[in-house]
Amino acid sequence: MKVAVAMSGGVDSSTAAYLLKSEGHEVIGMSMQMYDNLSRADTTYGGCCTIDDLADARRVAWKLGIPHFVLNLESDFHEKVVRPFVDGYLQGTTPSPCVLCNTHVKFDLLHRKAFAVGAEKVATGHYARLTVAPDGLLQLRKAADLSKDQSYFLFELTQEQLRDTLFPLGDLTKKEVRSLATGGDLSVAGKGESFEICFVPEKDGYARVVESESAKILARNPGLDDPLLRAVADHSAGGDIVDLEGNVLGTHDGYYNYTIGQRRGLQVGGFPERTYVIDINPLTRRVTVGPVESLERSSLIAEKVHWISGRKPESPIEISARVRSRQTEVAATVEMLDDARARVSFAAPLRAIAPGQAVVFYQDDLCLGGGWITRG
């Protein structure tokens, strides 16, 4: 087949391209430029798609003898990923930009670009597997290497997107991938892991991105009436840090510097035990803190619920749920409230459930889908 490979410049996507080329497929390398890292070329980023990453992808493509294209997706990436990221923190939630990037950029925009040049499939370096159910529906399953499984970030994919996709690394361990890359004499065989959010500079942190992007949005739209946006851009979003009874314990410089469950960076005293962020109210700009027990929740409401099969369950179903990408799954029940909202009830109370994050549903190694945690 003619296969387009999303090449980030890392060892995983490079090895995926190497494997497909070795199998005899006609491979095209496609890399995505998703933010302007030239303006901050002296800054280190923790994720993928930096200038150096694009150069690494180009070198691997040259080594494999395949064509390589760099797609400028900056505008789309800003609209689909960066702006929702900023809006999430403005609303006092904890966004998950990697899920949005997969849903709207890698498995939508990139796919369309790939098919425009005649590709039959698009392959990525994700650690996930695809199987076919007896009724012909495609199933998204966890990777064989559970320590590297990335199915959590793919829960919004549709049957159509899965039909167009290949996951060459799904049955491999990371050690095996590096061994294959070494055997193929790929220059990235020993390259370190990407981590954190790709467009957030390490030395600045996400809060500085929220501030700078807020200022840019207002500069482009001077008549925009958004008090939260303006407060963050003007560095006037400070407020009180309070306890569960509303007693003021201290102050902060901006509520968007905090996330639910955060412990470090709280300049407050008077508690006999460790103190955590329990709630963030962007309207009052109050950050509520308390003991770890106050973080426990026995249920949550999810919105924009998506089922990979395309079939919404008509009655409550037993599943295991993951509310953070690296957290252990817990037994739960999902009950649909309407076409897009669900109540997820846990068998035991769960800590640090953060609005804005994704809750993803599993049955054994099968990823059923998921939704977005709300304040409700």
N, C-alpha and C positions, 0 to 999 in steps of 0.2 A: 504493500500500500504506500501511498504518499502520505507521510505523517509529519505534521508540524510539532516540534518540541519547544515548549516554553522553557527557555534557557536563562536562568537567573545568574549564571556564572559560578554557582556552587557545585559541589561534588555530586549531589543527588541528581539534578537535572542534566548535568553533563554525562553522568553514567547512564541515565535513561536514553539519551541520544546515542551513546556508544552501543548500548544493547540493541536498540532498534536498527541501527546501521549494520551491526553484526548479523542480525537476522535477515538482512537482505531488503529491508524497506528503503524507499526513497525518502530521505530525511531532510527536513528544512529546519534550521534553527531560528527561533524568534525570541528576541529579548525585548523587554518593555522598559522604556524610560518613563518613569511615573512621577518624578518630581525634579525640580531644578537644583541638582546638587552641584552644578558648576558655580553657582553664586556663593556656595560655602564649601569650596573644594578643600579647604584646610580643616574641615570638621569631620570627625569620625562618626559614622552612623552604625547602629547596631544591627541593622537588617540587611536585606538584599538590595540589588538594583542600584548600587553606587557606580561611580565612574569606573572604579577598578573591577567591579563585578562584570560590567558590560565588556570590558577589555578581556577578562578571563573567558567569558562566553565566546567572544570572537576567536580567541586563541584555540579553544577546544574545537570550534566549528572548522577552523583551518586544519587542525590535526586530523579531524575525521573526514575532511574533504567534502563538507556539505555547505550549501549556501546559508548565509546568516543575515538576518534583517533586524534592525533596531526600530521598534515602533514607538513613536512619540505619543504617549497616552496621558500626558501631563494634565490636560484640561479635563478629560474624563475622570482621571484618578482624583483630581481635586473635588470634582462634583460628587462622585460616588463614594469616596472614602474620607478625604480630608475634611470636607465641610460637615458631614455627619459626625465625625470625630470631635470637631470643635463644638458643634451643637450639643452633643452628648454631655460634655463637661460643663457647658453653659447651663444645662438643665439639671446638673447635679448627679448625673449618672456616670457609669463607667463603660465607655464604648468598647467594642471589639472590632477594630478596623480590619484585622486579618480575615475575618469571615466575610465582611463586605467586599474586600479586594478579590477574594476567590469567587464570590457570587457574581459581582458586577463587572470585574475587569478580566481576570484570568479565564473564567469559564463563560464569558459573554463577549466582551470586546475582542479579546485575543482569538476566540473561536471564529468570530465573524471575519477577522482579518485573515486567518488561516484558510478558511474555505474560499475566500475571495481569490487566493492564489492556487486553488485546486487541491488543497489537502483533503484527505478522506477522514482522517482522525487527528486529534490533538492529544499529545502526551505531555505529562508533567512528572516532576520528581516527587510528588506526594507519596507518603507511605500510607496507602489504602488499597483495598482490593475490590474488584467487581465480580459478582456472580450473577447467574440468571436463575430466576425462580421457575418452578414448573409451569406457571401461567405466562412465562415470557417476559415478565417485568425484571428490570435490572435492579440488583441489590448492592448497596454500598456497605462494605464490611471493613472491620478494623484490619490494620496491617498485621502481618505475621509477627513482626517485631513490635510488640505492644509498647515498648518504651519510646518508640518513634511514631506511633500511630497518629495520624492527622485527620481522621474522619470527623472529629469535632468541628473542624473549620469548613467542612464540606456539606453540612447538613441541609443547606438550602438548595442543593443541586436538584435539577429536575430529571425526569426520565430521558428527555431529549438531550440534555447536556451529557448525561452519563453514556448514552448511545454513541456520542461523538468522541468519547474520552478513553485513553489508555493510561494505566498506572503500572509501568514496567517494574517498579521497585516494590510492589505490594507484598511479594512473597520473600523478600530479602531482608537480612539484618543490615544494620549500618556497617558492621565490620565487613560483611560480604560485599557491600557496595564499594567501600574503600579499596578492597582487594581487587575488584573488577576494574576500578579506575586506575589502580597501579598497574595491573596487567595490560591495560590499554594505553599505558604511557600518557595518561591525561595529566596536564600540569596542575590540576586542582585536586589531585588525589589526597593530598594531605591538608587541604584547606579547612580552616576552622568552621564551626557552625555559625549560621546567622542567628541573631537573637533580637529580642525586643521589637519595637515598631520601626519599620524601615525608614520612615520620613522624619523620625525624631532624632536629632543630633544627641549623641551621648552627653556632651558637656552642657547642653541646655536643659534637657528633660522635657516631658510632654507639656508642662504648664507654660513654658516659654513659647511653645508652638501655638498653644491656645491663644495666648496674648497677641502674638505677631499676626496670626491668621485673622483674629477678630479685628485688628487695626486695618488689615488689608481689605477685609470685607466692607468695612465702613468707608474706607477711602474710595472703593469702587462704587459704593451706593451711599453717597452723603446724606440722602434724605431718608434713609432707613431708620424707622422708629423701633428700636430694639434696646430697651434699657439694660438687659443683661449683657448684650454684646458690647454696648458702649462702656459699661462699668468695667468689664474685663480689659477692653482696649485702653481705657484711661487709667488702669491700675487703681480703681476705686471700688473694688469688689471685696474689700476687707469687711470683717464683722466679728461677731463673738463666738467663742468656743464655750459651750454650755454643757451641764450635766443633764441627766434624764429628767430632772425636776425643773430645768430651765435656769438654774443658777449659773451666772457668768463666772467662768474659770480663767479666762484669758481672751486674747484676740488673735486674729489671723490676718494675713495680707491678701488672701483671695480664696474663696471657698472651693475653687476649681483645682486647688493644690492637693485636695484630699479625695480619697476613695473609701467606700464602705469596707470596713475590716482593717483599715490602715492602723498601724501602731506607732511606727517611727515618725518622728518629726512633730509630735504633739508636745508643745511647750506648756504643759499644765501639770499641776501637782495636786496633792490632797487625796490621792487614791491609794488605798493599801495594796491594791493589785494592779496588774498591767491594764492600761486604758486603751480602748479602740474607738475608731470612728463608727458610730452607730447610724447616723443619719446626716444628710446634707440638704439644706433648704436654700435653693438659689434665690428665692424671693425675699426671705429675711436675711440671707447670707449667714445663717447660723449653722455651725458645725457642732453636732451633738456627739458627745463621747460617753463611754461607760465601760463596765466590765465585759469580759468576753461572753458571759451568759446572755447578755442583751442582744447579741448578734444572732442568736438561735431562732430559726423559723421552721415551722412544720409544713408550710406550703407556700406556694407562690402562684402568681398569675402570669401567664405568658401570652404575648400577642404576636401577630404575624406568624402563626404556627404553620409549619410546612411539613407535609408528609412526603417522603421521597417516592413512595409508591403512587402518589396522586390520589390515594383513597383515605378519606378521613374516617376514623373508627366511630361507629354509631353508639358505642357504649364504653364505659371506662375500661382501660386496659392496664395490666401490670407491666412495668418496664423497669429498667435501671436508668438513672438520670445523672448527667454530669453538668454542673453549673459553672465550672471553670475548665479551661482546656487541660490543665494538669492535675485536677482533683480526681479523687477516686469516685467511681460511680456509686450511687446508693439506690436501694429499692424504693420504688415510687409508683403512684397511680396517676394516670393522665385521664382527665375528664374534659371533653370538649364542651365549652360554654356556648359557642356559636361557630361560625365557619372559620374564624381566625383566632379565637381566644380559647385558652385552656387553663384549667386549674391542675397544678402538679402538687400532689400531696406525698410527703416523704414518710417512710416507715419509722424514721427517727429524726429528731430535730437536726437541722443543718445550719452551719455557721457561715456568716459572710456572704449571704445571697445579695448580689449587687445588681440593682436595676441597670439595664443597658447591656449586661452580659447575656450570652446565649445559654439556654438550657437545652441539652441535646439528649434525645431518647434512644435507648439501646435495648435489644433483647439478645443476650449473649454477645456475639461479635457483630451482629447486624445493626447498622445505624438506621433507625426508622425515620428520623427527621428531628425537628426541634422548633424552638421559638425564642422570642426575645423577652427577657424578664422585665416586668413593669413595676411601678410603685404600688399597683392595686393589691 
